[in-house]
Amino acid sequence: MFIKCIPIQVEDAGCRDDLVKHLRSSGIGASVHFAPVVHEMKPYSNGKFRCGNMSNTEKVASRIVTLPMYPDMTAEDVALVVETLHDFFSA
């Protein structure tokens, strides 16, 4: 089975890790997969792309959560993801 992921961005970076925990506790395989922080890696850190020089990239990287999406995902699975997100942000 080929599994795809849907990245979303939360408004408050401080809640991202709590959101991932909340989703996982509901049986939803959420995580932080795609951190766009190549500029923080040692081979690139000595040039013009040092940490702090790419503030938009760093801001987005701290707020991305990856939601599951896969061919066998049912309407009930989608509803569970939506309801769990709603519950988290409504609390």
MARTI-11581 format. One record per residue: x, y, z of N, C-alpha, C in turn; residue in three letters; residue number from 1. Coordinates in pm, whole numbers, plus 50000, padded with zeros to 5 digits. Layout:
# MARTI-11581
   npx   npy   npz  capx  capy  capz   cpx   cpy   cpz res   n
     X     Y     Z     X     Y     Z     X     Y     Z Ala NUM
...
//
This chain:
# MARTI-11581
   npx   npy   npz  capx  capy  capz   cpx   cpy   cpz res   n
 50084 49882 50000 50000 50000 50000 50088 50124 50000 Met   1
 50058 50216 49912 50130 50342 49905 50058 50443 49993 Phe   2
 50129 50495 50090 50069 50590 50183 50119 50730 50151 Ile   3
 50028 50822 50139 50062 50962 50118 50031 51037 50246 Lys   4
 50083 51155 50255 50060 51236 50373 50016 51375 50331 Cys   5
 49937 51436 50415 49890 51572 50390 49950 51662 50497 Ile   6
 50039 51753 50459 50091 51846 50558 49993 51961 50581 Pro   7
 49974 51994 50706 49895 52111 50741 49982 52201 50827 Ile   8
 49941 52326 50840 50017 52420 50922 49925 52476 51029 Gln   9
 49967 52465 51154 49888 52520 51265 49931 52665 51288 Val  10
 49839 52745 51341 49870 52886 51365 49973 52904 51475 Glu  11
 49962 52824 51580 50047 52839 51699 50147 52725 51706 Asp  12
 50274 52755 51685 50377 52651 51688 50381 52581 51823 Ala  13
 50339 52650 51929 50341 52592 52062 50245 52475 52080 Gly  14
 50143 52467 51995 50046 52358 52010 50074 52240 51918 Cys  15
 50170 52252 51828 50192 52147 51729 50218 52011 51792 Arg  16
 50309 52003 51885 50342 51874 51948 50224 51818 52025 Asp  17
 50147 51905 52090 50027 51860 52161 49923 51806 52062 Asp  18
 49912 51869 51946 49819 51822 51844 49860 51683 51795 Leu  19
 49988 51663 51769 50035 51532 51724 50005 51425 51830 Val  20
 50029 51455 51957 49998 51361 52065 49849 51331 52070 Lys  21
 49768 51433 52056 49622 51417 52059 49575 51327 51944 His  22
 49625 51351 51825 49587 51270 51710 49632 51125 51729 Leu  23
 49754 51106 51774 49804 50969 51795 49725 50896 51902 Arg  24
 49685 50967 52007 49608 50902 52113 49469 50859 52064 Ser  25
 49426 50916 51953 49299 50879 51891 49318 50776 51780 Ser  26
 49439 50724 51766 49468 50623 51665 49498 50678 51528 Gly  27
 49530 50806 51521 49560 50870 51393 49710 50890 51383 Ile  28
 49768 50836 51278 49913 50840 51260 49963 50973 51210 Gly  29
 49962 51073 51293 50013 51205 51258 50156 51218 51306 Ala  30
 50232 51301 51237 50371 51323 51278 50424 51450 51214 Ser  31
 50552 51471 51233 50622 51582 51170 50723 51518 51076 Val  32
 50688 51510 50948 50773 51443 50850 50864 51536 50773 His  33
 50809 51643 50725 50879 51727 50629 50923 51858 50693 Phe  34
 51037 51853 50757 51089 51975 50818 51181 52044 50716 Ala  35
 51140 52158 50661 51220 52226 50560 51334 52305 50623 Pro  36
 51431 52233 50674 51540 52298 50748 51677 52258 50693 Val  37
 51686 52238 50562 51814 52202 50501 51921 52306 50535 Val  38
 51881 52431 50542 51976 52538 50571 52040 52525 50709 His  39
 51982 52442 50796 52040 52421 50929 52144 52308 50930 Glu  40
 52153 52233 50822 52249 52123 50815 52389 52177 50794 Met  41
 52485 52110 50852 52622 52158 50854 52679 52198 50717 Lys  42
 52658 52119 50611 52716 52161 50482 52666 52296 50432 Pro  43
 52548 52338 50477 52489 52463 50429 52495 52575 50532 Tyr  44
 52536 52545 50652 52526 52642 50760 52633 52751 50757 Ser  45
 52734 52736 50674 52842 52836 50672 52819 52945 50568 Asn  46
 52720 52931 50485 52695 53028 50378 52590 53129 50416 Gly  47
 52526 53183 50314 52426 53287 50337 52296 53232 50393 Lys  48
 52280 53099 50399 52156 53038 50447 52168 52992 50592 Phe  49
 52231 53070 50677 52245 53036 50818 52111 53047 50890 Arg  50
 52104 52981 51006 51983 52991 51089 51954 53137 51118 Cys  51
 51830 53173 51110 51789 53311 51133 51776 53390 51005 Gly  52
 51846 53348 50900 51836 53416 50771 51716 53369 50690 Asn  53
 51655 53263 50731 51540 53208 50660 51422 53198 50757 Met  54
 51382 53312 50810 51282 53314 50916 51148 53255 50873 Ser  55
 51105 53276 50749 50978 53218 50704 50986 53066 50702 Asn  56
 51096 53013 50652 51115 52868 50648 51115 52811 50790 Thr  57
 51184 52876 50881 51192 52828 51019 51055 52837 51087 Glu  58
 50978 52940 51056 50844 52955 51113 50753 52843 51065 Lys  59
 50754 52817 50936 50671 52709 50880 50714 52574 50936 Val  60
 50844 52550 50943 50895 52422 50993 50847 52392 51134 Ala  61
 50830 52495 51214 50786 52475 51353 50636 52454 51367 Ser  62
 50563 52468 51255 50417 52461 51261 50355 52353 51172 Arg  63
 50436 52271 51107 50384 52169 51016 50350 52040 51091 Ile  64
 50233 51986 51059 50189 51855 51107 50147 51776 50983 Val  65
 50182 51649 50979 50146 51565 50866 50031 51472 50904 Thr  66
 49923 51481 50828 49806 51395 50848 49811 51279 50748 Leu  67
 49752 51165 50785 49754 51050 50694 49656 51065 50578 Pro  68
 49692 51004 50467 49605 50992 50352 49651 50868 50276 Met  69
 49561 50774 50251 49601 50651 50184 49481 50593 50108 Tyr  70
 49507 50508 50009 49401 50459 49922 49288 50386 49993 Pro  71
 49318 50314 50100 49215 50239 50172 49145 50321 50279 Asp  72
 49173 50449 50286 49113 50534 50388 48963 50547 50359 Met  73
 48883 50515 50458 48738 50519 50442 48683 50656 50479 Thr  74
 48558 50677 50448 48491 50801 50488 48490 50813 50641 Ala  75
 48479 50699 50709 48481 50700 50856 48620 50742 50907 Glu  76
 48726 50697 50839 48861 50738 50877 48878 50889 50863 Asp  77
 48831 50941 50752 48839 51085 50728 48759 51161 50833 Val  78
 48640 51111 50863 48556 51176 50965 48626 51176 51101 Ala  79
 48694 51066 51134 48767 51060 51261 48876 51166 51266 Leu  80
 48950 51182 51158 49055 51285 51154 48994 51423 51172 Val  81
 48889 51451 51099 48824 51583 51106 48768 51607 51246 Val  82
 48698 51509 51302 48641 51525 51437 48750 51544 51542 Glu  83
 48859 51470 51529 48967 51481 51626 49034 51617 51617 Thr  84
 49054 51668 51496 49108 51802 51480 49012 51905 51540 Leu  85
 48885 51890 51513 48784 51982 51567 48785 51980 51719 His  86
 48789 51861 51777 48792 51848 51923 48913 51920 51981 Asp  87
 49029 51902 51918 49151 51962 51969 49143 52115 51966 Phe  88
 49099 52168 51853 49098 52315 51838 48978 52380 51905 Phe  89
 48879 52301 51944 48763 52355 52014 48784 52361 52165 Ser  90
 48881 52286 52213 48903 52276 52358 48963 52403 52415 Ala  91
//
